[in-house]
């Protein structure tokens, strides 16, 4: 069982961490099929701090990234629990990449 009681689920041969995340994927997939969004990507990695002096780097992995109807990149994370590590990474994404994560 997972730490936050979510149940992994597989949709389109893709493993999602929760039913909520899978449902959001299905919604975005339909929007892309209808032409409302484009370039839907899953599990997109953003470097926050590079590896240095033998220390591991820090990265944020977005659940979903896509272009909206105006061509603006949208970064989304399906959240049930906002843990302290996520909160710090969300702030780092805004500071370093000027990207505001949308929580679903």
N, C-alpha and C positions, 0 to 999 in steps of 0.2 A: 504494500500500500504506500502511496506517496505521502510526503510530508504534509501537503495541504488537502489531502483527501480527494484530489481530482483523479479521474479515471481516464487513462490514455485510450485513444480511439483511432482507427485507421479509416481514412476516406481517400479514394483515388490512389490507393497504395502509398499514402503519405501518413506517417504516424504523428498525431497531434497529442500534446500533453494533457488536453482536457476536451470534454464534449463541447464546452463553450468555445474553445479555440477552433475546433472542427466546424462548428456551426457558423462562426464568423468567416472562415475560409469559404464555405459553401455560398454564403451571401456575396462575398467579394468575387467569387468565380462567376456567379450569375451576372453581377454588375459588369464584369469584363466581357462576358459573352454578349451582353446588350450594348456594349460600346460606351458605357458610362465611365469606365476607368480603363487603364491599360498598363502593360508592363508589370503585372502582379508577380511579386517575388516573395519567397518565404525564407525565414531564418537568415536574414541579411546581417552580416557581421560588420560592425563599425569599430575601428581601433580608437581607443580612448587614450591609452598610454602605451608607448612601444616597450618592447622587452629591452632591458638595460642592465649592465653589470651582473648578468646571470639571473636577474630577477624576471619572473614571468610578467608579460604585459597585461594590460587590462582592456577588455573589449565588451561591447554591448551587442547582443544579438536580437534584432527586431523580429517579432513574429511575422509581420507583413509590411511590405513596402510596395507602393504602386503610384501611378500618376493619375491624378484626378482629371476631370473633364477639361480643366484649364491648363493641364500639363504640369501642375505643381506636385512635387514628390510628397507623399504622405507616409509617415512612419507610424505604425500601430503596434501596440502590445496588448494582448488580452490578459487582463489582470483580475485575479480573485483576491490576492493578498499583496500589498505593497510592502515588501520587506526592506530593511535599511540599505542593503546593497543595491537593490533596484533604484531606490530614491537617489542615492549618490550617483549612480550611472546615468539616471535621467537628467540630473543637473549637469553632469559632465558632457552629455550629448548637446545640451543647449549651449554650454560655454564654448566647447571646442568645435562643434560642427554647426552650431546655430540651428539645430533641429529640435523642435518641440515634439516629444513623443505623445501621441494620442492614445489614451488608455480606453480600452473597450470593455 
